Structures are given as C-alpha cells and as structure tokens.
Amino acid sequence: MNINAPCVVSLSWTLADAQGQTIDELADPVEFFYGGEDLLPKVEEALAGHETGHEAWLHLEPEHAFGDYKPELVCFEARSLFPEQVEPGMAFEGLPEGSATTGMPADTVYMVTEVYPEHVVLDGNHPLAGIALQLHIKVRDVREATEEEIEAGSVGDSVLALLAPPPGAPRDETLH
C-alpha cells in the first residue's frame, strides 16, 4: 500500500542534531497517522507515495521542525507557586495560578529549567526549538486508517509528540 492521506504508517527512526549527535532512537516501530496531526509536514512530504521499506534521510532546519528559539517564552516565577518537590525537567501546562508574568500563552507547556530558593525558571519553547535536525526514518508498515483515527486526525497519544506540532498549531507555520 502506498502512503497517501489518510493512512497509518509504522516508523522507526534515528533523530540527531546537525552535528550528528543522537537525540532519540526509535528501534521498535510506532504507528502515526499520515495526513493529520502526528507528523511534521516535511516528514509527510518525504513519505508521500512510498511504501513499506522506504527510507528517508532528512535535514530539517528549525523553521521546518520546531521553530526558532524564542527567549520571550522564558520567565521567572516565585518558588512558592510550585510544589515543594519541583525540579528541572518537570513540565506544567500553562503558568501556575498567581504567576506574575503577563502575556504568556496559557495553552503552552512550560519546562522547569532551573530552581532557585526564591524563583523557578520556566521555558515555553519546545525542547528542540532552534535546533537543526537530521532524521533517518524507515517505513516498517502502512495500513488503512480506521474511521476513529480519521475523525481524530491521529492514532492517539504517540511518542512523536517530539515530532508533531502542538495541538492547534498551524501546520504550515513555524511552531511555538
């Protein structure tokens, strides 16, 4: 079966930065909805019309992956607004209630990057924002999408959250 929207593709991949340092490796195939919200447009473009066994090597500049890094999405909030066990790497959807920073997107996931006695540093950028990426993908299988998958535009909670635009993001614009 050729890859054409809508369908489901099973992929494995190696994701590296521009210097070839591996960021993520998916050895066991995972299913993604092709023609919906699961894949970056450049990844879909590379898969279009191909079938099981196809391999693609992509170089993705930030504007074709997770956008440029935006320093305006970094803020400091009072330590007292967070749970006692807050630590770098924790993520929060939106800023905490009582936050002092104004004008920050409410529907953004903020990553804790640093914790100090008086404040916490939050970053609303995607962890791969501003990074050029190398992606080697292999198509392990292609199947027809179910009605539920077509209606949802996704196979569900996939590990490709790393490689998918955030919900509601325009598919043809820089993310974040």
Contacts in CASP RR format, 6 or more apart in sequence:
PFRMAT RR
TARGET T0000
AUTHOR 0000-0000-0000
METHOD contacts of the structure
MODEL  1
MNINAPCVVSLSWTLADAQGQTIDELADPVEFFYGGEDLLPKVEEALAGH
ETGHEAWLHLEPEHAFGDYKPELVCFEARSLFPEQVEPGMAFEGLPEGSA
TTGMPADTVYMVTEVYPEHVVLDGNHPLAGIALQLHIKVRDVREATEEEI
EAGSVGDSVLALLAPPPGAPRDETLH
1 7 0 8 1.000
1 51 0 8 1.000
1 52 0 8 1.000
1 142 0 8 1.000
1 143 0 8 1.000
1 144 0 8 1.000
2 49 0 8 1.000
2 50 0 8 1.000
2 51 0 8 1.000
2 142 0 8 1.000
3 9 0 8 1.000
3 34 0 8 1.000
3 47 0 8 1.000
3 48 0 8 1.000
3 49 0 8 1.000
3 50 0 8 1.000
3 51 0 8 1.000
3 54 0 8 1.000
3 139 0 8 1.000
3 142 0 8 1.000
4 34 0 8 1.000
4 48 0 8 1.000
4 49 0 8 1.000
5 34 0 8 1.000
5 35 0 8 1.000
5 36 0 8 1.000
5 44 0 8 1.000
6 33 0 8 1.000
6 34 0 8 1.000
6 35 0 8 1.000
6 36 0 8 1.000
6 145 0 8 1.000
6 149 0 8 1.000
6 150 0 8 1.000
6 153 0 8 1.000
7 33 0 8 1.000
7 34 0 8 1.000
7 35 0 8 1.000
7 142 0 8 1.000
7 143 0 8 1.000
7 144 0 8 1.000
7 145 0 8 1.000
8 31 0 8 1.000
8 32 0 8 1.000
8 33 0 8 1.000
8 34 0 8 1.000
8 142 0 8 1.000
8 143 0 8 1.000
8 144 0 8 1.000
8 145 0 8 1.000
8 149 0 8 1.000
8 155 0 8 1.000
9 31 0 8 1.000
9 32 0 8 1.000
9 34 0 8 1.000
9 47 0 8 1.000
9 139 0 8 1.000
9 141 0 8 1.000
9 142 0 8 1.000
10 29 0 8 1.000
10 30 0 8 1.000
10 31 0 8 1.000
10 32 0 8 1.000
10 139 0 8 1.000
10 140 0 8 1.000
10 141 0 8 1.000
10 142 0 8 1.000
10 143 0 8 1.000
11 26 0 8 1.000
11 29 0 8 1.000
11 30 0 8 1.000
11 32 0 8 1.000
11 137 0 8 1.000
11 138 0 8 1.000
11 139 0 8 1.000
11 140 0 8 1.000
12 26 0 8 1.000
12 27 0 8 1.000
12 28 0 8 1.000
12 29 0 8 1.000
12 30 0 8 1.000
12 137 0 8 1.000
12 138 0 8 1.000
12 140 0 8 1.000
13 24 0 8 1.000
13 25 0 8 1.000
13 26 0 8 1.000
13 135 0 8 1.000
13 136 0 8 1.000
13 137 0 8 1.000
13 138 0 8 1.000
14 22 0 8 1.000
14 24 0 8 1.000
14 25 0 8 1.000
14 26 0 8 1.000
14 135 0 8 1.000
14 136 0 8 1.000
15 22 0 8 1.000
15 23 0 8 1.000
15 24 0 8 1.000
15 25 0 8 1.000
15 133 0 8 1.000
15 134 0 8 1.000
15 135 0 8 1.000
15 162 0 8 1.000
15 163 0 8 1.000
16 22 0 8 1.000
16 23 0 8 1.000
16 133 0 8 1.000
16 134 0 8 1.000
16 135 0 8 1.000
17 23 0 8 1.000
17 131 0 8 1.000
17 132 0 8 1.000
17 133 0 8 1.000
17 134 0 8 1.000
18 59 0 8 1.000
18 131 0 8 1.000
18 132 0 8 1.000
18 133 0 8 1.000
18 134 0 8 1.000
20 134 0 8 1.000
23 128 0 8 1.000
23 133 0 8 1.000
24 162 0 8 1.000
26 159 0 8 1.000
29 140 0 8 1.000
29 141 0 8 1.000
30 158 0 8 1.000
30 159 0 8 1.000
30 160 0 8 1.000
31 155 0 8 1.000
31 158 0 8 1.000
32 38 0 8 1.000
32 39 0 8 1.000
32 155 0 8 1.000
32 158 0 8 1.000
32 160 0 8 1.000
33 39 0 8 1.000
33 145 0 8 1.000
33 149 0 8 1.000
33 152 0 8 1.000
33 153 0 8 1.000
33 154 0 8 1.000
33 155 0 8 1.000
33 156 0 8 1.000
34 44 0 8 1.000
34 47 0 8 1.000
34 145 0 8 1.000
35 44 0 8 1.000
35 153 0 8 1.000
36 153 0 8 1.000
36 154 0 8 1.000
37 153 0 8 1.000
37 154 0 8 1.000
37 164 0 8 1.000
37 165 0 8 1.000
37 167 0 8 1.000
37 171 0 8 1.000
38 153 0 8 1.000
38 154 0 8 1.000
38 155 0 8 1.000
38 156 0 8 1.000
38 158 0 8 1.000
38 160 0 8 1.000
38 164 0 8 1.000
39 47 0 8 1.000
39 160 0 8 1.000
39 163 0 8 1.000
39 164 0 8 1.000
40 60 0 8 1.000
40 64 0 8 1.000
40 65 0 8 1.000
40 163 0 8 1.000
40 164 0 8 1.000
40 165 0 8 1.000
41 64 0 8 1.000
41 171 0 8 1.000
41 172 0 8 1.000
42 58 0 8 1.000
42 60 0 8 1.000
42 64 0 8 1.000
42 65 0 8 1.000
43 58 0 8 1.000
43 135 0 8 1.000
43 137 0 8 1.000
43 163 0 8 1.000
46 56 0 8 1.000
46 58 0 8 1.000
46 137 0 8 1.000
47 54 0 8 1.000
47 56 0 8 1.000
47 137 0 8 1.000
47 139 0 8 1.000
50 56 0 8 1.000
50 139 0 8 1.000
51 139 0 8 1.000
51 142 0 8 1.000
52 139 0 8 1.000
52 140 0 8 1.000
52 141 0 8 1.000
52 142 0 8 1.000
53 138 0 8 1.000
53 139 0 8 1.000
53 140 0 8 1.000
54 138 0 8 1.000
54 139 0 8 1.000
55 136 0 8 1.000
55 137 0 8 1.000
55 138 0 8 1.000
55 139 0 8 1.000
56 135 0 8 1.000
56 136 0 8 1.000
56 137 0 8 1.000
57 134 0 8 1.000
57 135 0 8 1.000
57 136 0 8 1.000
58 133 0 8 1.000
58 134 0 8 1.000
58 135 0 8 1.000
58 136 0 8 1.000
58 137 0 8 1.000
59 132 0 8 1.000
59 133 0 8 1.000
59 134 0 8 1.000
60 132 0 8 1.000
60 133 0 8 1.000
60 134 0 8 1.000
60 135 0 8 1.000
61 132 0 8 1.000
62 68 0 8 1.000
62 69 0 8 1.000
62 129 0 8 1.000
62 130 0 8 1.000
62 131 0 8 1.000
62 132 0 8 1.000
62 174 0 8 1.000
63 174 0 8 1.000
65 128 0 8 1.000
65 131 0 8 1.000
65 132 0 8 1.000
65 133 0 8 1.000
65 163 0 8 1.000
65 175 0 8 1.000
66 126 0 8 1.000
66 127 0 8 1.000
66 128 0 8 1.000
66 129 0 8 1.000
66 130 0 8 1.000
66 131 0 8 1.000
66 175 0 8 1.000
66 176 0 8 1.000
67 126 0 8 1.000
67 129 0 8 1.000
67 130 0 8 1.000
67 174 0 8 1.000
67 175 0 8 1.000
67 176 0 8 1.000
68 129 0 8 1.000
68 130 0 8 1.000
68 174 0 8 1.000
69 125 0 8 1.000
69 129 0 8 1.000
69 130 0 8 1.000
70 125 0 8 1.000
70 129 0 8 1.000
70 176 0 8 1.000
73 104 0 8 1.000
73 105 0 8 1.000
73 108 0 8 1.000
73 123 0 8 1.000
73 124 0 8 1.000
73 125 0 8 1.000
73 176 0 8 1.000
74 113 0 8 1.000
74 121 0 8 1.000
74 122 0 8 1.000
74 123 0 8 1.000
74 124 0 8 1.000
74 125 0 8 1.000
75 95 0 8 1.000
75 99 0 8 1.000
75 101 0 8 1.000
75 104 0 8 1.000
75 110 0 8 1.000
75 121 0 8 1.000
75 122 0 8 1.000
76 101 0 8 1.000
76 119 0 8 1.000
76 120 0 8 1.000
76 121 0 8 1.000
76 122 0 8 1.000
77 95 0 8 1.000
77 96 0 8 1.000
77 99 0 8 1.000
77 100 0 8 1.000
77 101 0 8 1.000
77 119 0 8 1.000
77 120 0 8 1.000
77 122 0 8 1.000
78 100 0 8 1.000
78 118 0 8 1.000
78 119 0 8 1.000
78 120 0 8 1.000
79 86 0 8 1.000
79 115 0 8 1.000
79 116 0 8 1.000
79 117 0 8 1.000
79 118 0 8 1.000
79 119 0 8 1.000
79 120 0 8 1.000
81 96 0 8 1.000
81 97 0 8 1.000
81 98 0 8 1.000
81 99 0 8 1.000
81 120 0 8 1.000
82 96 0 8 1.000
82 112 0 8 1.000
82 120 0 8 1.000
86 112 0 8 1.000
86 115 0 8 1.000
86 120 0 8 1.000
87 112 0 8 1.000
87 115 0 8 1.000
88 112 0 8 1.000
88 113 0 8 1.000
88 114 0 8 1.000
88 115 0 8 1.000
89 111 0 8 1.000
89 112 0 8 1.000
89 113 0 8 1.000
90 111 0 8 1.000
90 112 0 8 1.000
91 109 0 8 1.000
91 110 0 8 1.000
91 111 0 8 1.000
91 112 0 8 1.000
92 109 0 8 1.000
92 110 0 8 1.000
92 112 0 8 1.000
92 122 0 8 1.000
93 107 0 8 1.000
93 108 0 8 1.000
93 109 0 8 1.000
93 110 0 8 1.000
94 104 0 8 1.000
94 105 0 8 1.000
94 106 0 8 1.000
94 107 0 8 1.000
94 108 0 8 1.000
94 109 0 8 1.000
94 110 0 8 1.000
95 101 0 8 1.000
95 104 0 8 1.000
95 106 0 8 1.000
95 110 0 8 1.000
95 122 0 8 1.000
104 124 0 8 1.000
105 124 0 8 1.000
107 167 0 8 1.000
108 124 0 8 1.000
108 166 0 8 1.000
108 176 0 8 1.000
109 124 0 8 1.000
109 166 0 8 1.000
110 122 0 8 1.000
110 123 0 8 1.000
110 124 0 8 1.000
111 122 0 8 1.000
111 123 0 8 1.000
111 124 0 8 1.000
111 127 0 8 1.000
112 120 0 8 1.000
112 121 0 8 1.000
112 122 0 8 1.000
113 121 0 8 1.000
113 122 0 8 1.000
113 123 0 8 1.000
114 120 0 8 1.000
114 121 0 8 1.000
115 121 0 8 1.000
124 176 0 8 1.000
125 176 0 8 1.000
126 166 0 8 1.000
126 175 0 8 1.000
126 176 0 8 1.000
127 162 0 8 1.000
128 162 0 8 1.000
129 175 0 8 1.000
129 176 0 8 1.000
135 163 0 8 1.000
149 155 0 8 1.000
149 156 0 8 1.000
158 164 0 8 1.000
165 171 0 8 1.000
165 175 0 8 1.000
166 175 0 8 1.000
166 176 0 8 1.000
169 175 0 8 1.000
169 176 0 8 1.000
END
